[in-house]
Amino acid sequence: MKARRDAFARRLGVRHPLIAAPMAGAAGPELAIATLKAGGLGSLPCALLSPDQMREQAAQIRAATGGPVHLNFFCHDMPDEVDESGWRALLAPYYKAFGVAPPEGPGVMRLPFSEEACIAVEAIRPEIVSFHFGLPGPALFARVKATGALILASATTVREAQWLEAQGVDAVIAQGAEAGGHASYFLDGSPETHMGLFALLPQVADAASVPVIAAGGIADARGVAAAFILGASAVQIGTAFLHGPESKITPMHRAALASPDAAQTRFTRLFTGRAARGIPNRLMRELGAMNPAAPPFPHAGTALAPLKAAAEAQGDAGFSSLWAGQASLLVKPLPASERIETLINEAERLLGQAATEEA
């Protein structure tokens, strides 16, 4: 078991089989650099970055650590036409209450992997590229493979994992329903059918011949050790790193992560138009977390932008996406270096203890 995860860590180019999850808008070069310096794999989420920003931030990571650089991309389809009239009508009372107007332009949205992003990857030549919501089209995917990057991609079901392996990924990220942020389903299911990590992980590990990375609800050393026992070659952790000083979240989001509301995270489509797990807030409670009036991903956030800005200016997170996994309350605020050292050392102790007890 240890040989398996040590071998995979070497393939990633790091000391420890631990990945700080790519969290668009919440993580950037600071967390990637801190994670790399501590021996884990950092991530640079690119869904909200321009190609020039990708190049600049990748260069920042290389200059600080020497790499490896890990770029993450979304692979969703962009709707051709979107009617936001019903959504904006639903939000009209909130616009009036805050004294703001609906936005006129499309705003900043999460963009899928594209020709421009592929050119940036070919220029940056990252050691690792990961994808969420499936994979790019065959031509773009072949170009990414041709750079020599190790390819990771997320699956929420065994069928998705098998499909990813058949396309040629080097490792599968088994994302359990406990994970914060966007669920990566692309072939199967809806939030109601998502599997928890402890059910999903061993089935994916049995079905896949490539290494499997466990993600979702892993917040302490017990979760890390359990993931390794269930067949993972590495773990990917997100919410725990949100608690640390390297994350870019707002003070309101940081406070919510430690609040009683964090015990009842739920899926919502209000903030982006696609199911993502977060801490309940005013908008989710008043409109219903999965309200179908929200336009499809990634357009729902456009109309919310002025409300989010106005509320946050008053210290109110009622219109903000408070992404968090189900295990947030297990986490203490720690710098990434201390968190990684604690997680790895304690997980190894637990695994050694379990092996001794079995003997």
N, C-alpha and C positions, 0 to 999 in steps of 0.2 A: 504493500500500500504506500509506504513512504517512498520507495523507489519510483513508483508511478508518478507521484506528485512532484518529486524532485526532478525527474526527467522532463516533465511538462514545464516546470519553472525554467529549466535551462532552455527549452524551446522558445519560451517567451522572452528570454534574455534577462531574467531577474533571479533573485535569490529565493524569494518566497512565492508559492502558488496562490497569490492573493491579488485581486484586481479591484482598484477603486472604480466603481461604475461610472460610465459617462452620463452625466446629468446636465442636459442642455439648460443653460440659464443659471444653474446652481454650482457648476464646477468649471474650472478653467485651468490654465497653466499652473497656478499656484498649488492646487491639489495634486495635479499630475507630477509636478516636480517634487513635492514633499513625499509622495508615495514612492516614487522612484528612488529617492535618496534613502528611504527606509527599507528598500529591498523588494517592494511590491511593484505591480504594473500600474502606472498611471494611465489616464484616459483623457483625450481631448474631444469633447462632444462638438460636432461640426454642424449640427442641424440649423443653428442660428448664426453661423459664421459665413462671411463671404470668402471666396478663394484667397484673396489677399490676407484676410485675417487668419485663415488656416496656415498659410505660409509663415506669417509673422509669429504666431503662437507656437507652431512646431519648432521654429528656429530658436525661440526662447527656451523651450524644453531641452533641446539639444545643447544649447550653450550652457545651461545650468547643470545638466546631468550626463550628457553624452548619449542619452536615449536608454532604452528603445522608445520610439515614438509610436503611440497607439491612437489612431484616428477612428472616430465612430460616426456613422451616417445612418439616416433614416431612408427607407425605401418605399414610402407610401405613394399612392397615385394621387395626383392633384385633380380635383373635380374641374370639369370644363366650365360649368356654369353653376353659380351658387346664388340662391335667393335668400337673403338675410332679412327680408322684410318682417316675417313673423317673429324672428329672434329679437330684432330691434324694437318691435312693438312690445314684446314681453319685458324688455329692459327699459322702456320709456319712463315708467314711474321712478326708476332709480336715477336716470339722467336728470329728471326734474328735481329730485330730492338733493342731488349733489350740485346742481347748477352747471352741468356740463352738457355738451352737444355730442351726438354720435360722430364717430370719425368719418372723414371724407374719403380717405385712401384705404388701401388694403392693409397697411401697417406691416410690422415685422412678423413673418410667419416661419414655422419650421418647414424647411424645403427638403425635397427628396434628393437622393444622389443623382447627379446630372453629368453631362459632358464637361461642364466647367469644373465641377468637383473632381472628376476623374483626371483632368489635366493637372489640377493641383496635387492630387495623389502621385501622379507620375513625376511631378517636379520635386515633391517632398521626399518620396520614396520611404514612407514609414515602414518600420519593421512589422507592424501589426495594423490591420484594418478590421473593424467589426461593423456589422449591419444589424439594424432593428427593423421589424416589419418585413422580413423576407430578404431578398437579394435584388441587386440591380438587374437589368436585362442582360441577356447572355453576352452581348458585345462589350458592354461596360465591365461586366464581371470578369471577362477574359483579360481585359486590359489591366484590371487591378491585380489579378493573379500573375500577370506577366511581370509586374514590378518585383516579384519575389516576396511580397508581404505574406505573413501568416494571416489567414482569414478566419474570423470568428463570426458566428451569427446566432441570434436568439430564437429559441423554440418554446412554445407553450404546450405542445403535445408531442407524443411519440411520432406521429405521422409527419409533423413539421420537422422534427429532428432527422428523420430518415430522408426526407426530401432535401434538406440542406446538405446532408452528407453526400447524397447522390449528385448534387450540383458541384461538389468539390471543395466544400469548406474544410478547414483543418481542425476545427474544434466546434462543438455545439454548446451554447449557453442555455441550460435548462432553466427557464424562468418560471418559478412558482407564482401562484396567485397572490402570495403574501407581499410580493415586490411593490415598492413604491413607484410612482410615475406610470408611464405608459406600458400597458400590457402589449407584448410583441406578437400577438396572434396575427396570422396572415393566411393560413389555410383553414384553420378550424376554430370553432367555438365562439363564445361570447363570455362576458364576465361570469354569467351564471354557471358556465360549464368548466371554468378554469380549474385545473388541478393544483392542490397544494404541493409544495416542493418535496415533501417526504414521500408522496405518492408518485410524483412525476420523475424525480431524479433516478431512482433505481431502475425504472422502466426504460428511461432513455439510455442509461448506462448499459443495460442489457441489450438494447436494440441497436446501438451505435458502435461502430468500430473505431471511431475517432475519439479523442479525449472529450470529456464532458465537464463543463464549468457550472457549478451550482449557484443560482441567484434567487433571492426572494426570502426575506425574513431572517437572514443571517445577521445577527447583531452582536453576538458574543462568542467566546471560545467554544462553548457547548455546541452552538450551531455550526461552527467551522468543523469541529471534530465529527459531528454527526454527518455532515455532508461528505467528508472523506470516507467515512465508514460505508455510506450508501453508494459509493462509486465515483465520486467527483475527483477529478485530477487537479482542480483549483476551485476557488470560491470567488464570486464577484459580490462586493458589498457596496451599497449606496447610502441608505439612510444613516447608518452610523457615522459616515464621513460628513453628512450634513451638519451634525452636531459640532464638528470641529471648527477651528478658526480659519481654515483654508477655504471653506465653502463661501459662496457669494450670496447666500440667502439673506433676506431682510431680518431685522430684529424681531418682527412679528412672527415670521415663519419659525425662527429659532425658538421663540418662546412657545409656540404651538407644539413643537416637537416634544416638549417636556410636559405638556399640559394633559389633564385627564381626557381631553378630546382625542388625543393621539392613540388612545386605547380602542377607538372605534373608527379606524380609517375605512374608507369605502371607495368603490369605483364611481367615477363621475365622468360625464362627457361635456359638462358645461364650459370648461375652460379652453378646450381645443377641438371638441367635436368627436373625440375618440376616448374610449375607456382608459382612465388613468386613476391610480389609487392615491387618495389624499386625505387630509384631516378635514372633517366636516366644518363648514363655516356658514355664514349667513346665506349666501347665494344658493348653496346646496340644500340647505334646510327649507328655504322659501320657494324655490322653483322645482325641487326634486332633482336628485343627483344625476339621473339619466334622462332628463327632459328631452324628448325628441325634437323640440323646437330649435335646439342648438344646431347650427349648420355643420356640415361634415368637416372632418379634420383636413387641414389645420385652421379652418376659417373662423371657428367660433370665438377665438380670442380677440379678433379684430374689434368687434363691437364692445367688448369688455374693457379694452385698454384705457379709455378715459375714466371709467368708473374705478378701475384698479388704481390708477394714478391718484385720483382725488381721494379715495378712501385711505390709501397708504400714507398720503401726506398728513392725514389726521391720526395716524397710528392704528388704522383699522384694516385688518386683513380679510374682511368679509367678502371681497371680490377678487381675492388672489388665489392662485393655485398653490396649495400647501402640500406638495407631494411628500409622501411618507409611506414607508412600509409598515407592516403590522407589528414589528418588534421595536419600534422607536423607544418605548419606555424602558427597554433593557439597557439603553445606551447612556453613558456618561460623556460629557464634553471633554475631549482630549485632542491634542495635536495628532496629525496623521502618523508621525513617527512613533509616538508612544502607543497609539492604538494598534498599529501593525505589530510592534514588538510584543505587546501584551497578548493579542489574539493568537499569534503564531506560537509563542512560548507556552501559553496556557493550553492551547489545543494539542500541542505535542505532549504535554504532561498528561492530559486526559486520555489521549490515545495510548500512551505507554501504560498508564494505569489500567485501562481496559484490557490491554494485551496481557498484562501480568495477572489480572484476575481470571482471565480465560484459561491461562496456563495452570 
